[in-house]
Amino acid sequence: MDAVLKIQSSEFTDELIEKIKALIRGKENSEITISISDQASNGTLREETREEYFERLEKGIKNLEKGDVITFSGDSFELFSKHLTEKE
């Protein structure tokens, strides 16, 4: 299963985390990736051009090759999400 959730930081709530946990409950080898962007977009679900897509893909590959990735457990995810909401 693949899913992309694009949300505003104000929508990142404990309720959302619980829904995500329920979605992956019982599934082995589940992976969640969170990307935080300070850049304004032309809409949460805007379509990107072919060039933008490949630029983003290339950047992701380079980051992965450099080891510039963050992984954490479900418990760490909850602590991180609480940390984010405290900053608001």
Summary of the structure (lengths in Angstrom):
residues: 88
radius of gyration: 14.7
end to end distance: 31.8
largest distance: 37.9
contacts: 121
relative contact order: 0.14
helix: 51%
strand: 0%
